[in-house]
Amino acid sequence: MKKILPFIAVFISIASCTSTKSTIKNIDNNAPNLTLVENNTFLISEFSKDKKYGYDKDYPINIFFESTRNVTINQQRFLNALAGPKGEKISYTKLESCCPFPTKRSEMGAGLLDVYELKWEGQKTPVLLYLNIYEKGVLMVPFGMSLKKK
């Protein structure tokens, strides 16, 4: 019973903080399914011109792919495809989960965004990206970043 209490507390706090309407603006259920390439990264061919894409919690990078059973693999597949603005190798760290929202792709009826900090050599300030594993959208390289060279 003691192991279940923390789970119940988290569920109640998520459910109570979740609004009945999502604030996420860039969900696209008609977006093409994501494609994996040989180095276990997602195939990304578009570059976002929107400075909010990925950098704003209302415009997260939506990386739903098949299921959400392994919550970090799809984030890694996306982040491993990226590079800094001039092709610099990036490192990333998950900082937190935040920003509850309603979703039909979660057993609890709610999802959380994951916030990642990206760093590369020569960078003045780390970049924060919001990733959403629960919803679909067109996968793009965030404004100001590039794709890792093969």
Secondary structure, 3 states (H helix, E strand, C coil): CCCHHHHHHHHHHHHHHCCCCCCCCCCCCCCCCCCEECCCEECCCEECCCCCCCCCCCCCEECCCCCCCCCCHHHHHHHCCEECCCCCCEEEEEEEEEEEEECCCCCCCEEEEEEEEEEECCCCCCEEEEEECCCCCCCEECCCCEECCC
